[in-house]
Amino acid sequence: MTNVVILGGGLTGLVAAERLALAGVTAVVIERESEPGGACRSFDMEGFTFDVTGHLLHVRREETGAYLRELGIWDRLAVHERRAAVVIGGRTTPYPVQINMGGLAPEVRRDCLLGFIRAWCRRDEGGGSAATFREWVLERFGDGLARHFFFPYNTKLFRAAPEELSLDWIGRYVPKPTLEEVVDGALGLERRGVGYNAVFRYPARGGIRMVPDAVARRVAGLKTGVAVTSVDLERRRVTMADGHAAGFELLVATISLPSLIDLLTGPLPEEVAEARRALRWVRILNVALGVEGPAPSAQHWLYFADPPVPFYRIGFPSNHGRLAPEACHTVSIEVSLDPGSGDATAVAAEAEAAAAAVGLLDREKIRVRMVNVIDPGYVVFDHRRRDAVAALRRFLGDRGVIVAGRWAEWKYSAMEDAILDGMNVARRIAGEPGA
Ligand SMILES: Cc1cc2nc3c(=O)[nH]c(=O)nc-3n(C[C@H](O)[C@H](O)[C@H](O)COP(=O)(O)OP(=O)(O)OC[C@H]3O[C@@H](n4cnc5c(N)ncnc54)[C@H](O)[C@@H]3O)c2cc1C
């Protein structure tokens, strides 16, 4: 029987182990935190429940729904129609802004609409040659939306200039409207239900950890509270912070790609070391607050493009889940940070002050606070990423290592993808056709 070790007990690693068990393969899952779930964990504090950061479930594939039913949690997930907005120049308009310019200040709306129409006309003359995110936005949306939203928002989120970003990540994440939709929106005719996250599911009670917890209950070989400290691909074994070692025939890594490379023992070929250095990412700091009184906004979340506001998004999770005691609400503020350490407490305080300044937080009423840093948070899709990831995957694949999940594959993906990635790993190892 194949001896499989899985690095990381987040959703990807858990699903892989759970599906492998069904195929008769027992895998050992090694997780450094004291509980499984990774980025999908939740914490209870004085009657409030906080997710590591806002996590909403988008189910697009029948296979995912069937899996969640099999886990017995499908009926415990409530369905919500997204209420999201964008704030530009202090004015709030529904998300996505490209089809909802009606709420913007007249001069900003004029810039955005004229820019879009000009870009639309140019496109009919034969466009489509963009090689960078900057060129793509100008080509698709025009210079007004670029200047007022896409450039400042994405620079804040990815901490990179728009010309530094490739087009590899856009896929389903940026809604691409028609001229009619844009004109309707600018005239104030709101369009609803656009974009990949128009409808989402969230536990009717408790936090998002309900999903990884339901999987973890079925995983016999889960080892928590112990970090893997080195990976020896020659001798086929991992060592752990508690001094123990585990041998493997097959290694599945769901931990981040740079951290996996850093754990490898022995010298690396220069091409691999160079590819590792090329990987770029941001950390995400999430300030989760339990606050007295009703939420100051009915939105589920709001995106902030304006550069002086340090956060890129603020959400009110208790608007979609039972996450706060009676007459209280929860707030989630997300700030993007460069890699490294840095003073999380100071950044969190600054983010709270900014949330208060835009009228979305009464600091006097804060009852509890939890600050998390997700590292890595978002992969930065710059122009070196694709080749660097290919080189690293080749190197690892040649040595019998399977990488799976958002951070191991060094991509942009969601919980549903983590579930599907985990299933695919199990199919591949169990030798199922189509894997
Ligand atoms: C800011 C943000 C918001 C998001 N919002 C959403 C959303 O609304 N909806 C959605 O569907 N998805 C969302 N996602 C994506 C979602 O979190 C991921 O797709 C999913 O959690 C990936 O799971 P994973 O198991 O691949 O990774 P992880 O959850 O990171 O699991 C990897 C595990 O490896 C462990 N580990 C790391 N190093 C070691 C080590 N040395 N030894 C042992 N264990 C180790 C970690 O502790 C972790 O538990 C969001 C992500 C971010 C960053």
The ligand as a Gaussian input file, in Angstrom:
#p B3LYP/6-31G(d) Opt

LIG

0 1
 C       -8.160000      37.134000       2.175000
 C       -8.740000      35.861000       1.654000
 C      -10.112000      35.761000       1.491000
 C      -10.663000      34.592000       0.971000
 N      -12.017000      34.535000       0.822000
 C      -12.573000      33.433000       0.303000
 C      -13.988000      33.363000       0.140000
 O      -14.749000      34.280000       0.496000
 N      -14.501000      32.231000      -0.408000
 C      -13.715000      31.187000      -0.811000
 O      -14.250000      30.196000      -1.318000
 N      -12.380000      31.216000      -0.666000
 C      -11.785000      32.312000      -0.117000
 N      -10.425000      32.360000       0.053000
 C       -9.606000      31.213000      -0.436000
 C       -9.576000      30.030000       0.515000
 O       -9.112000      30.447000       1.776000
 C       -8.628000      28.968000      -0.042000
 O       -8.942000      28.642000      -1.355000
 C       -8.609000      27.665000       0.768000
 O       -8.710000      27.906000       2.130000
 C       -7.327000      26.915000       0.451000
 O       -7.180000      25.799000       1.306000
 P       -5.817000      25.008000       1.345000
 O       -6.034000      23.803000       2.149000
 O       -5.280000      24.828000      -0.034000
 O       -4.786000      25.993000       2.073000
 P       -4.680000      26.343000       3.641000
 O       -6.005000      26.577000       4.196000
 O       -3.667000      27.442000       3.763000
 O       -4.068000      25.022000       4.261000
 C       -2.693000      24.797000       4.309000
 C       -2.354000      24.328000       5.704000
 O       -0.949000      24.064000       5.792000
 C       -0.541000      24.355000       7.117000
 N        0.914000      24.495000       7.110000
 C        1.657000      25.488000       6.553000
 N        2.959000      25.276000       6.769000
 C        3.051000      24.114000       7.474000
 C        4.145000      23.356000       7.989000
 N        5.418000      23.740000       7.816000
 N        3.875000      22.210000       8.654000
 C        2.595000      21.770000       8.827000
 N        1.528000      22.462000       8.356000
 C        1.758000      23.623000       7.696000
 C       -1.293000      25.632000       7.445000
 O       -1.373000      25.839000       8.821000
 C       -2.650000      25.359000       6.788000
 O       -3.554000      24.811000       7.696000
 C       -9.835000      33.492000       0.598000
 C       -8.460000      33.583000       0.805000
 C       -7.915000      34.758000       1.328000
 C       -6.437000      34.844000       1.534000

